[in-house]
Amino acid sequence: MDIKLQNTLGNKNEIFKSLKSDEVSMYHCGPTVYHFVHIGNLRHYLLADILRRTFEYFGLSVKQVINITDVGHLVGDGDEGEDKVEKTAKATGKTAAEIAEFYENAFHKDLRDFNIRTEDTVFPKASEHIKEQIEIIKILEEKDFTYQTSDGIYFDTSKFKDYGKLGNINLEGLKGGVRVEIGEKKNPTDFALWKFSGDKKRLQEWESPWGIGFPGWHIECSAMSRKYLGQPFDIHTSGIDHIPTHHNNEIAQSEAAFSVPLANYWLHNEFLSVDGQKMSKSLGNTYTLSDLKKKGIHPLSFRYFLLTSNYRTPTNFTWEAIEGAQNALEKIASEFNVLEGALHGHLLEEFEEAMANDLDTPVALSLLQKATDQETIEKMNKVLGLNILELSKQINQIPEEIMDLVKQRETAREKEDWKTSDDLRDKIESKGFRIMDNEFGSVVQNTLANIAKSLA
């Protein structure tokens, strides 16, 4: 089955064709490890994961890279200000390496909780690939794409005729229609390849042909993607905020250096807002996966919530919406262990068509909800990654102390001692479990809210 993807490069829906007939190579912009990733960031890694799972479902192997930015990403995402990792290190009295390691470990834990597949995924660190970055800068220098200022080596975007081609960026629009202070830059869009340390000794700095310093943020991705995937590779992904600057800079330096495309397909996910507003520390609405767990929202419920929208659709997070998603997932998981019946072939066909149509997860989820047998659900779950079998086990795994309360309540009900029965129900539910009565007796189940809090 042909897989169609919306390619930001050209802004059109294209049939995907990999460079190798049996393998897909993908690079995903990873986190800058100076702070915890927030739930908006996680939307990008869900896109990466759904892509991988979809390709594997259709019989392709995947070679995947997610970089770790532990140096060079300056405050404000430009070429000015402090290094984000070093700023956090100085504020906490730790080394840059200690900060990077702590937040990288937290990132990996979030990926596990969010059920992002990472087996065989390469996670290269920018600080461990300085040699490769310097080599590309030297090539660019030899080809006369660079110039030197008092604070570093810069890429001259005026010499790359296709600059801004990703997303059809309006370069005049980037100036905002007013005078732009560009300092020693020749053009407003020029960017740093190498920054000099200057008079202040940094926590992270290296020798280079141009003096002691550190790499620019953009050159890191070009160097690491090329080392592990070659150039060109199949797919590059990230959030839409990376289109105007970071990804166009990657394209410019990589294609200027090696005269071939960097990647053939570029996929970008839209923003996640909170209560209709952009996530912002000043507004106090920047939530992490840990925050969700503490409020009784299971990480996979958040995954389900994100899957209700196409990755290219702006999505608004509200607590009401996420609770609705959790209820829907809990219903599927709680009923899974009693399902019987034959494989729903027509549902699977529709499911496959949906996933092959630019990862149409809203349609895929609607088909999952219609499935009434375990085999169909499990096949769909391989792509959606909701871990339904494991959730079902956890929901139906009841601690001994709760079962004792259930037995006491059944005894009270047999004696028609309704007050004791109600009191015991309240006690069971206060511990986060749900109890339902039917003609055969009582059924008790754990809840995703309860399970989520145990993960916090």
ABEGO torsion letter per residue (X at the ends): XBBBBBBABGGBBBBBBBABAABBBBBBBBBBBABBBBAAAAAAAAAAAAAAAAAAAAGBBBBBBBBBBABGBBBGGBABEBBAAAAAAAAAGBBAAAAAAAAAAAAAAAAAAAGBBABGBBBBBAAAAAAAAAAAAAAAAAAGABBBBAAEBBBBAAABAABGABGGBBAAAAAGGBBBBAEABABAABBBABBBAEABBBABBBBBAAEBBBBBAAAAAAAAAAAAAEOBBABBBEBAAAAAAAAAAAAAAAAAAAGBBABABBBBBBBBBBGGBBBBAAAGABBBAAAAAAAGBBAAAAAAAAAABBAABBBBBBAAAAAAAAAAAAAAAAAAAABBEBBBAAAAAAAAAAAABGGBAAAAAAAAAABABAAAAAAAAAAAGAGAAAAAAAAABBBAAAAAAAAAAAAAAAAGBAAAAAAAAAAAAAAGBBBBBBAAEBBBBBBAAAAAAAAX
